[in-house]
């Protein structure tokens, strides 16, 4: 399909990839990233495991996701995003069903590992890579649109809570596993590799037109070149420190319950309240991400998250939680698509999947520690307030850290 002299009239295929990625991200977020916290208390109550021990499951997701992350980028280059996502989605379904049949701590960890592989190969990373490969000039907008799935997914949390209260945690996990087969498989079939492989161009813009309109030329750095740069290591470390706040979200619903709020109210606060501002942050990222300096947007996002978590640790009333919901959700929403877009801006499309997965691998070291540390803090202090306050103060280092980063192209 030659598009040099023909103006396309159909919807650019990249947007179909965005839509499919949005749906998958929504499903994964609503049932695991935010939704798994709803399963936390029922599982602890049934098996009487410590919270630190139970927190190893989400920590496994971070650690194994980090270990296998680089292979996702390689797999995408070799087999294409469609096949990689299909493999991951099937594992997700099997992982949730396996969790439903947990009868021991060992089985709990085995099932969590299967789910980890599924989430690593079938959701966030492969979606981000596919979308980033199809867009350059509108990369922030496209990644923001795809990441709104996480915002939509948050609204599923109250439904997950209701599902558990109606059918129990085991049947609920089985239903979620089946939903991955029904919804995820068709979405994975929409995925495609780079537009050039199909006679198209990123953003649907002919390179000749880019030169005529003096559109900013994209950069492209090799993986080895990126790994030798201070930009990569500083960025990966700062993102990792900031993600300690995100990875601890498995404890948000249990924490609110310990603060005296009912599980239903906690589900509404995390699933509805936080995700209204979360969703708004993702929209703002799409609107301004291609117009403003992404580094400053990300710095502001980390600041909002730190402030939100500090407020959360002192919250005793709904009024206080409103401020938590605003700052935490806004920061969360702004940060996710912006850091994905800035990765493409700094390192380019050619090795985007591999470089992004390596950044996630480095940052996962911090993400692994956070949920276990917060769970351990509860076991030691007997409350969630002190662990979350300490976590907020430690993670606030990401704010000045982000300001120190310089794009590779600015270096001589």
C-alpha angles and dihedrals in degrees: 000000000000113000101174096103101015123083109219119235100185127081110278107257091230089073091057087056089051092051094049091046090050091055094048092047090050092052094047094046097046094048102035121002092052102002100058090073087070089062093047100083096041091052093046091047093051099044099027092224119158117260091240090054093046090048089064088080096065088038088056088056090057096043098044090040087056092047094050097033096092090052090056091061091048091046092051091053092048104036103019129245093275095062093039093051092046090054091048096047092053090051090049091056092047091046095055092047090049090052089054089063096051112147101157141025090252092055089046090057093043092052090045089053092053090050090047092057090048094051092045095051100030111041140022103013099043092044092050092047094049093047094045090053092055097048136049110151092036096034096123091048093048095045090045090053092049091047092053082080086076088053092050089045091059089064088062092065095085088051090052089051090049091047091053093047090050103040105013128249097282098055090041091058090050092052091050091050091053091048089060090058094047098043106021101050096058090047092052090056090062094060119108136178124240118337091235088068088064099042094264137111134232111274086006088274120137112232089231090058089049090058093046092051093041092236114179111271116238121241125231122195127178121241093248091048091051093048091054093054128092087221093068097047096043092047094046092049095047092047089048093053091049092048091061085080093051096045091054092062090100085077097049097089094042088047093053089049089053089049088062101264120128119250090247092054090044090052091050093048095050097033101040111012099045093040095054090064091034089057091045091052091054091050091050089049090055093047098047104020094089093041105044133048104281092209092065092045090054092046090053090047092054090048091053092049093051092049091046093052092049090053090047092056091057098039118128102150138047088245091061091046090057089066090046091052092050099049098034095044095044092049093045092049095047096045104054103058092033095057090047092051095045089053089060092045093051100041108017136228103286095080098012097127094049095044093046091049091050091050088051090049093055094043092046090072087072094039091056093055099048104067093042092046092051091048090048089048090056091050090051102039097030092231142065098231099082096043092051093046092051090047091052093051094047093047092050087078086080090071099067089029092064091054091060094062120103125188115251093241090063092060122091 
